[in-house]
Amino acid sequence: MNAIQQWRKASRSNAATNCVEIRRDMSAVRDSKNPDGPALRFTDAKALTTFVSALRSH
């Protein structure tokens, strides 16, 4: 699997590139409009899950 395939968009995302992508093997998220830009990385999967849960609650 190459690096591009490891990033995943949300299942509710349409074909547009305006969304957040997640990469579980790195516990990271990034902006799909800027795939070569910075990624927000977490110390572990639990920290990423907590972050995503907090976003969903707002």
N, C-alpha and C positions, 0 to 999 in steps of 0.2 A: 504494500500500500504506500503510495507516495504522500508527500507532505500535504498536498492540496486535498486529497481524499480523506485525510484524517480530521479535517475541520468539518463540522456539520452545522447546518442551519436548523432553526427551529422547525418542527413539523408543520406548524401553522403558517410558515413563511411561504409566499408565492414565488414565482420565478424572478422577481425583482431582486436586486442586490442590496436593498436597504434593510439589513437586519444584523443581528448579533450572531456570531458563530461560536461554537464551543468545541473544545478539543480535550477529551477526557484523559488521554495519556499524559498530558502536560498540566492538567487542571488549569485551563486557560480559556479566556474569551477574547474575541476581537471584533472589530467593525468590518463587516463584509465589503463595504465600499473602499476599504483601504487594507487589503490583505497583506501588504508588505509593511504596514505600519506596526505600531506597538501592540502587544497583547497584554492583557491584564492576567498575570499569573498568580496562582494561589499555592500555599504551602502543601496542601493535600486535597483530595477529593471532597472531604467533609467541609472544608472551608469554602470550596466552590459551591457545593450544594447549599450551604447556609446563605451565601451571597445570592444565588438564584432564587431561593425561597423568599428572601427579603425583597427582591425586586418584584416578584409576583404578588406580594401582599400590598404593594403600593400602587 
